[in-house]
Amino acid sequence: MEIVDGDEQAALNKVVVYGMPYSLRIVMNTSDAPQHFRVVNCRAHDATHKATVQLTNWNGCSLNYNLFSDFVYEENHATAQLPTMFRFPMNDVVQFECVMIICQDQADCNVSHFRNHFSLPAVILLLTDPATLGYRCPYG
């Protein structure tokens, strides 16, 4: 997983600027035949893990488009946009973590194939209802 600047050209060091746009890119590094994958259950937390915000659900859909977009999938990577880098109060560290589901083929990555294999997190912080933004995640 890497954070790249707004134009997605170069991976950045670990220092980013609050309020600037970035992309979160997850790359499948494999020398074998290309594998299909889905990125789900992304969250951000501070260094102490005391403050957490859920960014995507277990289907991989964004829970707040003001913070984090849905992932766009290409051959060996998935990219989500952070319109503006956010931070937690009283802490300058933001750590991102996501679950990557590996699929045998593209059909196996459809939500209906793995939806029942996971339970939803107990707490989801939903700041903005995505339905009010006129966009619906294809996996939701």
C-alpha atoms as one frame of an Amber mdcrd trajectory, in Angstrom:
protein
   0.000   0.000   0.000   1.328   3.424  -0.876   0.238   7.034  -0.716   0.802
   8.944  -3.950   0.381  12.619  -4.698  -2.733  13.930  -6.425  -1.501  13.168
  -9.947  -0.619   9.576  -8.970   2.824   9.730 -10.540   5.127   8.998  -7.648
   4.949   7.266  -4.314   5.675   9.647  -1.478   7.672   9.369   1.669   5.707
   8.990   4.831   5.190  12.750   5.227   2.096  14.263   3.624   0.495  17.704
   3.825  -2.807  18.177   5.637  -5.524  19.397   3.257  -3.808  18.317   0.024
  -5.257  15.646  -2.326  -3.659  12.203  -2.374  -4.344   8.723  -3.667  -4.097
   5.449  -1.800  -2.834   2.756  -4.153  -2.740  -0.939  -3.352  -0.556  -2.939
  -5.718  -0.668  -6.686  -6.273   2.977  -7.677  -6.644   3.091 -11.091  -8.222
   5.190 -12.703 -10.910   2.586 -15.425 -11.387  -0.507 -15.129 -13.544  -2.482
 -11.996 -12.718  -4.763 -12.491  -9.773  -8.003 -10.676  -9.124  -8.583  -8.964
  -5.833 -10.949  -6.692  -3.951  -9.987  -4.137  -1.309 -12.466  -3.942   1.567
 -12.819  -2.733   5.149 -10.400   0.197   4.937  -9.962   2.346   8.002  -7.703
   5.097   9.203  -6.515   5.527  12.760  -4.119   7.594  14.785  -0.835   6.277
  16.149  -2.449   5.147  19.400  -5.421   3.407  17.719  -7.710   5.407  20.013
  -9.259   7.384  17.147 -10.495   5.414  14.135 -12.616   6.239  11.114 -14.071
   3.522   8.897 -13.462   4.486   5.235 -15.018   1.548   3.345 -17.374  -1.256
   4.233 -16.895  -5.002   3.721 -18.119  -4.630   0.129 -15.352  -2.130  -0.589
 -17.709   0.856  -0.892 -16.758   4.249   0.491 -18.676   5.335   3.560 -17.874
   9.031   3.116 -16.946  10.390  -0.306 -15.678  13.605   1.294 -12.904  11.545
   2.920 -12.313   8.605   0.589 -13.536   7.455  -2.839 -14.418   3.967  -4.006
 -11.461   2.003  -5.342 -10.878   1.969  -9.088  -9.361  -1.333 -10.227  -6.785
  -1.747 -12.961  -4.648  -4.719 -13.973  -2.565  -5.173 -10.827  -3.609  -2.309
  -8.575  -6.529  -0.480  -7.023  -6.577   3.243  -6.315  -8.815   5.349  -4.078
  -8.757   9.134  -3.884  -8.447  11.200  -0.736  -9.809  14.599  -1.851  -8.017
  16.237   1.075  -5.673  14.587   3.544  -7.276  14.579   6.966  -5.864  14.212
  10.449  -7.026  13.319  13.906  -7.208  15.901  16.702  -4.170  15.963  18.964
  -2.197  13.636  16.681  -0.192  14.174  13.489  -0.128  10.493  12.492  -2.711
   8.871  10.208  -2.288   5.172   9.487  -4.342   3.378   6.827  -5.187  -0.305
   6.792  -7.326  -2.334   4.417  -8.200  -5.968   3.846  -7.324  -7.426   0.444
  -9.406 -10.376  -0.737  -7.675 -12.570  -3.335 -10.014 -14.185  -5.879  -9.438
 -17.047  -8.308 -11.096 -15.102 -11.125 -13.080 -11.911 -11.601 -16.413 -13.627
 -10.952 -15.160 -14.714  -7.526 -14.584 -11.051  -6.659 -18.273 -10.240  -7.025
 -19.761  -9.280  -3.700 -22.295 -12.105  -3.756 -19.477 -14.673  -3.661 -17.898
 -13.472  -0.430 -20.490 -11.262   1.249 -21.528 -13.976   3.695 -17.980 -14.929
   4.655 -17.415 -11.823   6.757 -19.312 -10.029   9.467 -19.670  -6.272   9.509
 -17.531  -4.310  11.944 -19.315  -3.465  15.177 -18.925   0.286  14.741 -19.025
   2.202  11.477 -18.629   5.970  11.536 -20.822   7.236   8.707 -20.421  10.995
   8.389 -22.245  11.466   5.080 -24.830   9.224   3.475 -23.347   8.308   0.036
 -26.860   7.954  -1.412 -27.387  11.703  -1.026 -24.432  12.380  -3.306 -26.107
  10.791  -6.339 -23.584   7.952  -6.686 -23.985   4.324  -5.737 -21.062   1.971
  -5.334 -21.440  -0.939  -7.782 -20.497  -3.378  -5.014 -22.903  -2.055  -2.363
